Amino acid sequence: MLASRLLSILILLQTRGRMSARELAAEFEVAVRTIHRDIDQLSAAGIPVYADRGRSGGFRLQDGYRTKLTGLTQSEAESLFLAGLPGPAAQLGLADVLSSARLKLLAALPADVQPRAQRIAARFHLDAVAWFHGVDSLPSLPAIAGAAWSDHMLEMRYRRSGETEVHSRVVAPFGLVLKAGIWYLVAQRGKSIRTYRVANIHDARISDETFTRPKEFDLAAHWEKASRDYETGVYHEHAEVRLSAKGMAMLDLLGPHVTRAASESAGKPDRAGWVRCTLPLESFEFGVRELMRLGTEVNVLGPPPLRALMARDARQIAAAHAGRRPKQ
């Protein structure tokens, strides 16, 4: 563990430049005193580590010093082969680059590690696209990725889902996220950070204007919070229902948030095994379509407007399949 941390400190200083003891301690989740002892050991081993004093000081390597102690362990090499996603790489225009990089990585590995790395690639395939979903046509994705990589503003035309109007936008692209096979752009427009579905972006062009990425912005942390806020904020209504045992088992059709809410609000089953619980809904209209996926395994108790919509749609479906003109 100590040797691994010493090597990691050395590589961090080489790649990031100056780092304070507090930053290094946070990186490895150890005490600041431990970092000072590690630096002493690196110096004792002949590594030219220098300490810059002052408020903006820290540890750094002697200018021009480069370590060659970057060999991959067997587990690290296997994880890199497992992490390769040919589909998303192709969408980014990097399929050939990824293939070339994997060949170079394989050639650089020790002979005893190569077979296991190849075995990982041959036995695991990662498919990021959800079932029954095709791959979006993403002609703008390479330009968006280029703007995000080079910190250039992005000029684009954007159409919101379900709308026909197209809006012109100039945004600062902070990063791209691949969620369940769908690419999203996280970008700043004005003072707010927004999320755009890449499939709805057209005519993207990298601007000559650059932007300064906020140092405190963390793409992964931002996406986690935004996803959580979206999942909880999208539900504006609720349904009081009775569900059979089979209906409870079918709730995964409505998503994990609904399933969790049902589990938390469920009462004791009655003699027939039916359970009363509360389900969150985006809207009553959308809720009718979702609840009908449960068929006869659900009984909607309320609110009254939802029951009325369910009854209306059920009558129309029954009439259409019976060959009668439905009553409005």
N, C-alpha and C positions, 0 to 999 in steps of 0.2 A: 504493500500500500504506500509506504514512504517513497520507495523508488519511483513508483508510478506518479506520485504527486510531484516529486522533484522534476521529473521529465516534463510533466504537464506545465509546471511553472515556467520552465525553460522555454517551451514552445509558445506559451502565452506571451511572454516577454518578447519573443522573437516576432510574433505576428502582430501584437497590439502596441508594442513600444513600451512606454513608461506606464507602470501600474503601481498604485499605492498598496501598502500592506493590508489596509482595510478592504480594498477591492479584491485582492487575492484571497483574503480570509473568507469573504462572502462567496467567492467563486467555488471554493473547496469546502465550505461549511466547517471551518476550523477556527481556532482562536488566532488573534493577531500575533501573539507570542509564538505560536507554532510556525507561522510564516517567517518570522525573524530567524528562528532556528533553521528552517529550510534554506533560507538565503545564505546563512552562515555555512551550511553544508555544501551548497553549490560553489561558494567562493573557495572553500577548502579543497574542492575537487578541481580547481583551476578554471572554473567558469568565470569570465570577467563580468560580474554583476556589480553595478554601481548604485549607490543611494544618493538621490538628489534631495537636498534638504529644502525646507520651506513649505508654504501652504499648498503649492501645486506640485510638490515633489513626489518621489516614489522610487521604485527600483527600475533599472533599465540595463540592457546589455551594452557592452562597448560597441561603438559604431563600427559596422562592417562585420561583426561577429555573426556567424551562422552555424547552427548545430546540424549535424547529420543524423542525430539520434531520433529519427522519425519512423523507424520500422514498425509495421503493423503487427499486432498479435494475431493469432489464428482466429479468435473470436471477432476481433475488429474487422478483419478481412471478410469473414463470412457475413457480418452485418451489413457491410457495404454492398455486397452482391445481392443481399436480400432487399435492400432499400431501393434498388433501381426500378423505376417505373417507366417502361418504354412508351406507354400510351401518352401520359402527360408530357414526357420529353418530346415526343413527336409533335404534340400540339404546340409546344413552345418553339418548335423548329430546331430541336437539339438532338434528334434521334441519332444522327451520324456521330455527333460529338460524344453522346453517351456510350455508343458502341465502341468508339475509339478509346475512350477513357477506361472502359472495362477491360479491353484488351491490354492496355498499357499497365493497368493495375495488376492484372493476372501475370503478366510477364515479369513484373517487379517483385512478386511474392517469392518466398523461398520455395524450393521444389516440394517440400513435405506439406506445405500449406495449400498449394495450387489445387490438388484433387478435391479437397474438402470445399474450397470456395466454388469450384465448378459444380460440385454436387448440390450445393445450396441453390445455385442459379437454375439447375435442371429440375429441381424438385419443388420449388415454390414459385408461384406466379401470382402477382398482386393485380387484381382487377378492381379499379376504384369506382367504376360506374355501377349505379344501382340497377336492380332488376327491372326489366321492361322499360329501360331508358336508353335511347340511342346517344351517341356522342354528338354534342353540339358542334355546329359549324362555327369555327372561331378564326376568321381571317384576320381579326385585329389583335389576336393574342400576342404574336411576336413583337408588334410595335409597342403594346402596353408593357410587356416584360422589359423591352429595351429602355423605355422611359423610366420605369421603376428602378432598373439597374443603374442608369446613368444620372439619376436625380434631375431629369428634365421634365418640364411641364408637359402634359398630354392634352392635345386638342382632339375632341371626339364628338360624335353625335350619339345620343342615347334615347332609347325608347323604353319606357317602363312596361313591365309585363301587363298585358290586357289593354294597353292603350295603342292608338294609331299615331298620335302626335310624336314627332321626333324633336328633341331639344339639343341645342349645341352647348357643349360644356368645355371648360378649360380647368383641369384639375391637377393637383400634385399627387402623383401615384406613389403611395407609401409601400404597397406590396400586393402580391397575389396570393389567394387562398384557394386550394382545391378541396371542396366539400362534397362528398358523396358523388364524385364524378363531375361536379359543376364548378367552373372557375368563377371566382369573384375578385373584383378589384376593390381594395380599400384605399381611398384617396381623400385628400382634403380639398374642399371647395369653400372658399371664403374662410370662415373660422371653424367650420364644422367638418368632422370626419365622417364620410359616408361610404356605403357599400353599393357597388354596381355589379350586376350580373354581366359577365363578359359577353355572353351570347347576345345581349341587347345593345352592345356597343358597336357602332359602325363608323367607318372612315376615320379610324384612329391615326393620329399623326404625332410624331415626337416633335415638340416645339424647340426652338433655339433657346428659349428661356429656361434657366435652371431654378431650382428651389433648394432650400436648406431643410433637410430632414430633421425634425426635433430629436435631440439626443435621448430624451426620455421615452420616446415612442417605442413600444414593444409590440410587434405585429401579432405574435401568438397570444399574448395577454389581452390585447385589444379584441381579437377575434373571439376569444373565450367569453369575455364579458358581453360583447355585442350579441353573440349567439344566445347566451343565457337571457339577456334582456328581451330579445326578439321572441324567444319561445314562451316567456311568461307574459309579455305584453300583447301578443297577437290574439289572446283569448279574451273577448269582451262579454261573453254570455256564458250561461251554464244550463245544464239539463238535469232534472231530477228523474232518475230512471230506475227500473227494476231489471236485473240481468239474470239470466239462467247461468248455470255453471259453464255451459258451452259459450254463452255470450261473454262471460268474464275471460274465458280463454281466447276469445276472438278479438279482444280489445287491442292487441298489438297491431291490428289493422289501422287503428286510429292514431298510432304513435305513442312513444314512451311517456310524454307528458300526460296524456289522457289516461294511460294505463296506471301511472303512478298516482294520479288524483283519485281514480276509482278505488285503488287499493287503500289509500289513506282515509277515504270517506265511507268505505263499505261497512254496513252493519252485519248482523248475524244472519246467515241464510235461514229462510223459512222452511217449512216442512217439505216443500217441493224443490228446495235447493236454490231458490231465487234470492238475490241480494239487492238491497236498495243502496244506491250511491249517487254521487254528484259528479257529472262529467263537464269539463270546461269546453266551450265552443267558441270558434272565431266569430260566428254570427248565427242567427237562427236559420237563415237560408242555407248556409254552408253546413250547419249542423244536421239539417234534415238529410242531406246527401250522405253525410258520414254515418249517421245512425242507421240509415237504410242498409248499409253494408252488413249490419248485424242481423238483418232479416227478422224472423220471428223470435229471436233470442233476446229481444229488448222490448220493454214496455215503457213508453215515455209518460211520466206522471205530471210533468210541468216544466216550465211555466206554461200558462194557457196559450200564449201566442205560438209557442213551439208545437204544442199539441195540435193546434188548429192547422198549422202548416203541414205537419205530418199526416193528419187526417185528409187534408185536401189532396196532397200528392199521392197518398195511398188510393184514394177514390179514382183519381185520374189514371193511375197505373192499372188498377183493376178494370176500369171501363175500357181502356185501350186494348187490353188483352181479351176482353169479353166481346169485343166488336161493337160496343155501344159508344155513343157520343158522350164524353164526360160532362158532368154538371159542374158549373163554376161555383 
